[in-house]
C-alpha cells in the first residue's frame, strides 16, 4: 500500500492535494466569519483613544491564520498533483479542532474564562501525557488566574 506522499500513486497524491486545498479554504472561510461577525459581535470598542481594543488580539490571530491558510491553498495549488502532501486525516483534524473551538467559545460565555481555561489546560496536560497531578492542578488553577489578573492589569479588560 502506498502513502499519499509516495509519488508512485498519483491518485492518492491528487486526492491529498485536493484535501489540503479544501482544508485551507474551509479554514479561510472560518477566519472570514470570525473577522466579519464573531469578533465584532462579541467585543466592545476601546474605552479611550489610547486603550487597546478588546478585539485587537483576536483579530490579529485570525488575520494570521487567514494569511497562512491562503498561503497553504496557493502553495498546494501551484504544486503538481503528483507531489504528495497530506491526507484525509488533515480535514478530519480540522473539523475536530473547529468543533473544539466552538465548544470553548460557548463554554466561555456560559461558565466563564477561569473555569473553562482550567478545564481546558488540565485536559491538554493529561492528553499530552503529563501524569503529575499536583503540577496539573497547580497549572490549571494558577495560570488562568494569572492571565485574568494580567489582562485586567495591562489592558483593563475583564475576561468573560
C-alpha positions in Angstrom: 0.0 0.0 0.0 1.3 3.4 -0.9 1.2 6.5 1.2 -0.1 9.9 -0.2 3.5 11.2 0.0 4.7 8.3 -2.2 4.9 9.5 -5.8 4.0 6.1 -7.2 0.3 6.6 -6.6 -0.8 9.7 -8.4 -4.5 9.3 -7.4 -3.7 9.4 -3.7 -1.4 12.3 -4.2 -4.0 14.2 -6.2 -6.6 13.4 -3.5 -4.3 14.7 -0.7 -3.6 17.9 -2.7 -7.4 18.4 -3.0 -7.8 17.8 0.7 -5.2 20.3 1.6 -6.8 22.9 -0.7 -10.3 22.2 0.8 -8.9 22.4 4.3 -7.2 25.7 3.6 -10.4 27.1 2.0 -12.5 25.9 5.0 -10.1 27.5 7.4 -10.1 30.7 5.4 -13.9 30.7 5.5 -13.9 30.3 9.3 -11.4 33.2 9.5 -13.6 35.5 7.4 -16.6 34.5 9.6 -14.6 35.4 12.7 -13.4 38.8 11.3 -16.8 39.8 9.9 -19.2 38.7 12.6 -17.9 36.6 15.5 -15.2 39.0 16.9 -17.1 42.3 16.3 -20.3 40.8 17.8 -18.5 39.7 21.0 -16.2 42.6 21.7 -16.6 46.2 22.5 -14.7 49.2 21.2 -11.8 50.6 23.2 -12.7 52.8 26.2 -10.4 55.6 25.2 -8.2 56.6 22.3 -5.1 55.1 24.0 -6.6 51.8 25.0 -6.1 48.5 23.1 -9.5 47.4 21.9 -10.6 44.0 23.3 -10.9 42.7 19.7 -7.3 43.6 18.7 -5.6 40.3 19.7 -8.4 38.0 18.4 -8.4 40.0 15.1 -4.6 39.7 14.9 -4.7 35.9 15.5 -7.5 35.4 12.9 -5.7 37.5 10.3 -2.5 35.5 10.9 -4.4 32.2 10.4 -6.2 33.6 7.3 -2.9 34.6 5.7 -1.4 31.2 6.4 -4.5 29.3 5.2 -4.5 31.3 1.9 -0.7 30.7 1.6 -1.4 26.9 2.0 -4.0 27.0 -0.7 -1.8 28.8 -3.1 1.2 26.6 -2.3 -0.8 23.4 -2.8 -2.5 24.8 -5.9 0.9 25.6 -7.6 2.4 22.1 -6.9 1.7 19.4 -9.3 -0.8 16.7 -8.2 1.8 14.0 -8.1 4.0 15.7 -5.5 2.2 14.3 -2.5 1.1 16.1 0.6 -1.4 15.5 3.4 -4.2 13.0 3.6 -7.9 12.9 4.6 -6.9 12.9 8.3 -5.9 16.6 8.0 -9.5 17.5 7.1 -10.8 15.4 10.0 -8.4 17.1 12.3 -9.6 20.5 11.1 -13.2 19.6 11.8 -12.3 18.3 15.3 -10.4 21.5 16.1 -13.1 23.7 14.8 -15.7 21.8 16.9 -13.5 22.2 19.9 -13.1 25.9 19.3 -16.9 26.4 19.0 -17.4 24.4 22.2 -14.8 26.5 24.1 -16.5 29.7 22.8 -19.9 28.5 24.0 -18.5 27.4 27.3 -16.7 30.7 27.8 -19.9 32.6 27.6 -21.7 30.1 29.7 -19.3 29.3 32.6 -16.6 32.0 32.3 -12.9 32.2 31.5 -11.3 30.8 34.7 -13.3 27.5 34.9 -13.1 27.0 31.1 -9.4 27.7 31.0 -8.7 25.5 34.0 -10.6 22.6 32.4 -9.0 23.0 29.0 -5.5 23.4 30.5 -5.9 20.3 32.7 -7.3 18.3 29.8 -4.5 19.4 27.5 -1.9 18.4 30.1 -3.5 15.0 30.6 -3.9 14.3 26.9 -0.3 15.3 26.2 0.9 12.6 28.6 1.5 14.5 31.8 0.5 12.5 34.9 2.0 14.7 37.6 -1.3 15.5 39.3 0.0 18.2 41.6 1.5 20.0 38.6 -1.7 19.7 36.6 -3.7 21.1 39.5 -1.3 23.9 40.1 -1.1 25.0 36.5 -4.9 24.6 36.0 -5.6 27.0 38.9 -2.6 29.4 38.8 -2.3 30.0 35.0 -5.9 31.1 34.4 -5.9 33.3 37.5 -2.6 34.9 36.3 -4.0 35.5 32.8 -7.2 37.0 34.2 -5.2 39.3 36.5 -2.7 40.3 33.8 -5.5 41.0 31.3 -7.1 43.4 33.8 -3.9 45.0 34.9 -2.4 45.5 31.5 -5.4 46.1 29.3 -8.2 46.7 31.8 -10.2 44.0 30.0 -12.5 41.8 32.0 -12.3 38.2 30.9 -15.8 36.6 30.3 
